[in-house]
Amino acid sequence: MIIALVVIMVVGTAIVPVLTPVVDRWLDQRRPPDHSVPHDPGPPVSTGSSDRGGPGVGDPYYPDYGSSGYDARKYTINLNWAPKTQKLSGTTTIDARSDHELLSFYVDLVLPVTKITVNGRPARFDREGSYDVRIVPQRAIRAHKAFSVTVTYGGNPANHRIDNVEPWSVTGDEVTAAGEPEGSAWWYPANDHPSDPASYDVSVRVPAGLDVISNGRLVSRDTGHEKSFDTWHWVTPQTLDTYQSLLSIGHYEIEQGTAGRWPYVYAVSDNLSAADRKKAFANLELTPKIISAEENVYGPYPYDAIGGLVTGHDLWYDGLESATRPVYDARDMTHGNASSLLAHELAHMWFGDHVTLKQWNDIFISEAYASFSQWWYAEKTGGRSAASQLQRTYDQYANTPELWHISMIDPGRDHLFDAVYLRGPMTLQALRTVIGDEAFFRLARTWAQRGGVHSLEDWMKLAERISHQDLTGFFQAWIYGPTAPAKTKANGLA
């Protein structure tokens, strides 16, 4: 994701990150935390007992998010959308596997629930707070066993807000659920934490004439069973995190076809003018070229479909890495070449979507590589070199202490996205300088193709193993350090 607080200015062929006045005001107010001792948060701690799942995985930033005690494997989502009443209703079946015996467990959902079954039997349930639904099956789920949960629910997602979070966007007749860290709980029940990715099968019934955009391959868009309704069916057999799942309903101009080995679906909101839709499609059509370029360094693309969505909403971010189909803000996609933004969001298909976060404080392993990919793609296509960009950015921000007070090992919940877009790519390019291109890109490819759930500490260990170097001092300066790294050869700055 690129949040709107960090923008990209193009100076000639250079891509230069700058801070907006909003960030400047934040920098003026920020007080430095104490990071004098390197901090390893350790693995999440379950908040459940040995026979109960907890209402969260114990994430230090979002302790209520996710659910301990089980691993979600697949979400089968069947929904109905009634635009006149703005009601979203239906069922979601979660195929899961228990970590231990479960007398009860939780799902994350803000919409009202009317019925829940576990393995086909009615289950008791109650709501705890706005986010968690506690489920008590008739029979205990035995340890390490597959089980299924079907939740029947419905309501107007726009009526629900948690701590000023409202990832359900409404513009005219267009609605979109896409956000980070929150999003999924506004349209389906889930184990809502990046440490539990799953596959998806999504069907949405809408009045004829409305379009539905989601992740993965478009299997069908009209069953033909009902004259006045269409059912759109999307499937993603590969895994993705809940925050990378996407639902958007409205009127779109859609381009569909095959580019190389990938089926694609590009969608642009009809809320945009014809001229702006044309500009947006011109940028979306860069997708296969950029993915091919990134495959050359990060290895095979991890999904079987590609695409993109340009909404009619004024989003608070420039782009969001919805798996296979990033969501882009129209303002960025209709004003010139948006290849830098696409390079960022598409790199997330490897970093963040295929390799997922163990905890939210591991955000570096997602956003740093995505931001570095912007620098690398500019270098590859004749722009400023990434080495030059590192020096330029470092010189611009070396004397901005508030930026460096936000460490990469523990940025803090309130500043999760505030520094990583600058410190992340600087750290990676500095590492590239220290260990050389061969080791650096072998590290990137090995990490990207590893897939699964990992931590920043895992990445640092792999970097030392692949480079055959002791990088303790380098990581102390760039990952843990509360001040700008010294301009030395060991830090990749001389």
N, C-alpha and C positions, 0 to 999 in steps of 0.2 A: 504494500500500500504506500502511496505517497499522500501525506496529508497536505491540506491547502496551506498550512503555515509555512511550508518549505516550498519555494518556487524555484524554477530554473530559468535563468536569463541566458539568452544566446547572444554572445558577443563575437561577431565574425563567425568562425567555426567552433568557438569555444563554448562549452557548457559550464556555466558558473553558478553554483548554488549561492543564494543570498537569503537573508532573513527579512521577513516582512516587518512592518512596524509593530504588529501584534507580538511577534517573537521578541523584538527589541524591548518592548515594555516588560515582557516576562523576564528577559535577561536582567533588566534593571532591578527587578524585585526578588530574584532568586537568591537564596542563602545557601552557601555551600554545605553539603553534608560531610560527615567525617568518614573518609574512605582510606584512612592511613593504614589500616590492616586489610589485606585482600579478603574479600567476602565470597565464600562458597555457600549458597543457600541450601545445597543438598537436595535430595529427592523430595517430591511432594509427600506429605504425611497424611495418611487417610484419616478422615474425621469419623469413620464408622467403626463399629466394634467387630469382633471376629465373626459374628453371624448377621451383621447388618451392614448395608451400604451406607455411606455417609452422604450428606447433602453438599458435596464438594470434594475435590481431589486434594485439597490442602494447598492449593497454589498460594504462595505468599502474597500475591497482589489481588487475587480474586478467589478467596477461600470458599465462597459459595458456588463457584462455577464448576460444572462437571459433576460427576457422581462416582464415588468409589465403590468397589465391590464387583464390578463387571466391565467387560469390554464389548462395546457395540461393534458389530460386524457389518450390518447393512440396515439402511433405512428405506422402507417401502412406504411412500407418501402418496395418499389419494385425497385430493382436495376439491372442493367446490367453491367458486367465487361468485358472490352476488353483488355486482357493482352498485345497485340501487341502495342496498342497506349496508354496503361495505363489510359484509360478513364473509369471513373465511372459515369454512367448516370441513370436516372430514375425519379420516383416520390415518394414523401412522403406525406401522408395525416395525418394531426394533428387533432384529435378530441379534442375539448377544451370547456371550459366554461368561459364566460366573468365575470370579477369582477365588471365591471360597463359598461356603454355605451362606445362603441369603434368606433371612426371615423377612426382610424388607429392603427396599432400595429406593432411589430417587431418579426422576427425570427433570430436566429444566424446561419450563413452558410457562408463558405468561397468560395464554388464553384459557378460558374456562373449560373444564373437563366434565364430561357427562358419563363416561363409562371407560373402564379399563379391564382387559383380560390378560392373564398370564398363562401361557400354554393352553389357551382356549377356555380357561375357567375364569369366571368373574373374580376380580380382586377388589379389596378395600383400598381406598385412597383418600388422602386429605392434602390440603395445600398448607405449606409452611412458608409464610412470607409471600412475596410477589413472584418469585422465580422458581421455587422448588415444589414439586409434587411428590409426596411420599406414597409408595405403593407397597401393599402387604398382600402377597399371594396367598391363596388357600393352602397351598402346600409349599414348604420350604424348598428352595432351589438348591440342589446339591452342588457341592464344590466342583468346579471345572467342568460344568455341564452346559450344553447349549440350551437356550430357552428363548421364547418370543414374548413380546409385550405389545399389545394393540391398544392404542389410546384413541378414544373418540372425543372430539373437542370442537369448539367453534366460538367465534366472536369477531369483533372489529379490532384488528391489531393496533390501529391508530389510537385507541382508547387507553393504551398501556404504555406507561413510561416508568423507568426505574432510574432514580438519581439523575434526572435530566437526559437519560439515554432513551432515544426513540429511533431505532434503525429502520422503522417502517415509514418510507417516504411517500407522500401523496401529492401529485400535481395533476389537477383535472381528473381525467379518468385513468391516469397511470399510477400504479403503485409498485413499489420496489422494496424488497427486504434484502439489504446488503450492508453489513457493518463489521467493525472490528474493535474490540473483542466480541461485542454482542451482535446478534442478528437472527440466529436460528430460532430462538425461543419465541419469536413473534409469529412463526408460521408452522413449526412442528416441534414435538417433544424430542429431546436428545440428551446425550451425555455431552454437554456443551463445554468442551475443553480441547485444545489442540493436541493433547496427549492421547486422544482416542479417535483417530480417523476411521472412516468407514466408507463403504460403497453406497450408491444411491440409485433408487428407482422412483421417479417422480411423475405422477399423473395429475393434471389439473383440468377440471371441467369448467368452462367459461361460456357465457353467451356467445353465439356465433358472431364472428367479426372481431372479437378480442384475440390478442396474441399472448402467448405465454413463453417466457424465456427462462431457461434454467441451465444447469451444468450438463456437460457430456454430449452424447449423441441424441439427435432428434429422431426418435423411432417412428412417431406418427403425430399428426396434428389434427386429425379428424377421424373418429372411428366410423362415422357414417350411420351410427345407431340412432342419433337424435337430430332432427332437422334444425332445431333452434339452439343447439349447443355443440361446441367442439371440445374434445378432450385432447390435450397436448401431453405427449409422453416422452420423457427424457430419461436416459440411462447413463450412469457413470460406473462402469465395473471396477475401475481403479479407486483407490481410497482418497478421501479429502477430509479436511477438518470441517467442523460445523460452521466456523466463521467464514469459510470459503464457499459455502453453499449459497445458491442464488435463486431468488424468485422475483420475477418482474412481469406484471400483467398490464397490458395497455394496447395502444395501436402503434405498430412499428412497421417501418420499411425493412424487409428482410432479404438478405442475399444468402443463398445456400448453394453449396457445390463441393468440389473436391480440389484440394491443392496438394499435389504430390500424393502422399499416402494418407493425408488427413482430410476427413470430411470437415467442412466448416459451416458455421452459421454466424453471420454478422447481422446485428439488429440495431437500428437507429430510430429513435422516437419520432413519431409523426408530429410531436409538439414543436419540432425544429422546422425551420423553413426548408424548402426544396434545395436551395443553394447550400445551406449548412449541412443538410443530410449528404449532399454530394461530397463536401469536404470531409465529413466524418468517415464516409465509406472509403475515400482515398487513403485515409490514415489506417483504417482497419485492414485494408488490403495489403498493408506492409507486414501483417502478422506472420505469414509463412516464411517470408524472407528473413525476418528477425529470428524466428524460431530455428530455422536452418543454421543461421550463423551461430546461435548460442549452442546448438547441438554439437557443433565442431569443438567446443571447449568444455561443455558440461556433460556430454554424452547423450544418448538417445532420449528424446522427449518422452516424459513418463505417462502421457495420456493418449487416447486414441481419437481425440477430436480437438479442434481448435475453434477460436471465434472471438467475439467481443460484443459488448453492449454499450451503446451511448444513450444515456437516459435523457429525459426531458426535465429532470429535477435539477435544482441547484444543490449539488452535493457538497459536503464539508471536506471531501477529499478529492484529489485529482484522479486517482485510480485505485481500485481495490482488486486484489488477486483472486477473484472467484475462479475456482479451478476450471480450466479449459476455456473459460469465457470471462475475462476481466471486465469489470464495470468501469467506464470512463466518464468523466465529467465533460459535458458538451463544450464548455468554454475552452478546454484544452485541445479538443479534437477538431475544432472548426476554425482555428487560427494558426495556419501554417503547418509545417511538418512536425508531427508528434512522435517521431521515431524514438526519441529519448524516453518519453513516457512509456511507450510500448516496450522498449527494451527492459525497463524496470519491471513492469507488471508481468511480462512473459518470463523473465528470469525467475520470478516467484513460482512458476510451475515446478521448477526443480527445488528452489530454496524457500521453504515455507509450506508448500503444498505437498511435495513428494517427501522431502525431509521436513518433519514437523517438530514443533517446539515441545520440550518436556515440561517447561514452565514458561509463563509469560515473560519472566525476566531473561529468557534466552532469545529475546527478539533480535539480537545481533545476527544470529545465524540465518535469519530470514532477510531483514532489511539491508544489512551490510552488503551482501552479495547482489541483491537487486539494484542497489544504488551504484555499486561498483560496475555493474553491467552497463549502466548508462555511460560511464567514463570509457569502459572498454569498447563499447559499440561506436562511440564518437571517434576513438582512436582508430578503429578498424575501417571506418568509412571516411577517413581523411580529415578528421577534426583534430582538436588538441590531444596530445598524448596523455595517457593516464598519469604518467610520471610528472608531466608539466602541471596537470590539474591538481595533483597532490601538493606540489610546492605552492601553487597559486592559492589553494584553499587554506593550507596551513598558514601561509603568510597573512591571509586575510583574517584568520580567527585565532592565531596564536595568543593574542593579547585580549581575548574575550574569555576571562576566567570562568564565567557562569556556564559556558558551554562545556568546559572540561570538568566541572564539578559533578556532572552527570556521568557516572562511570558506565562502562559497557557491561560490566558483570552484574550490576544491580542499579539500573537507572531509576527505579522507583515507579510506582504505579502512576503517579501524577505526571511523570515526565517520560513515559514509556517511548513516545515517538518524537521527543523534542531534540535529541542530539544524534541519534543513530544515523540519520540521513547524511550527516556531515562526518562524524567520527567513524562511521562504519566503512565507507569507501576509502577514507584516508588510511585507516588501519590496514585494509587489504592491499592497497597499492604499496604501502610501506613494507608489508610482509613480502610482497612480490619482489621488491628491490632487494631485500635481505636474503631471501632464499633462492632467487632466480626464477625465470619463467618456467623452466621444466618442472621443478618441484611445485611451484605455485599452482600451475594449471592441472598438474596431476592430483594435487590436493583437492582442488575444486571439483574435478571430475569424480574422484573417488568418493568424496562426500556427497555429491549430488546423486550418484548412482546407488549409494548405500540405502537411501530411503529410510522410512520408519521414524521413530520418535527419538530425538537426541537433544543434548544440552550443549551449551557453549563450552563447557569443560571438555566434553567429548571431542569437539572440534579442535581445541587447543592441543589435546593429546595426539590427535591424528596429524596435526601440522608438524609436531616435533618428530613423530615416527617417520613421516614421509620425507621431511627435509633432512633428517639425521642431524638436527641441530638442537642445542639447548636454547629455547626461546623464552626462558623465564624472565630475563630482563626486558625483552621486547614486549611481552604480554603485560608485565608490570607497568610499563610506560603507556601502552596503548589501550589495554582492556581494563586494568584496575585503577590506573593513575588518576588523581583528581586535578592534575595540572597538565598543561600542554607538554608533550614529550620533548626532551632536549633535541636540538638539531644536530644529531650525531649519525654516523654511519650505522651503528648498531640499531638505531631506531628507523633506518631507512630514509633518513632526511638529509644526508650529506654525501 
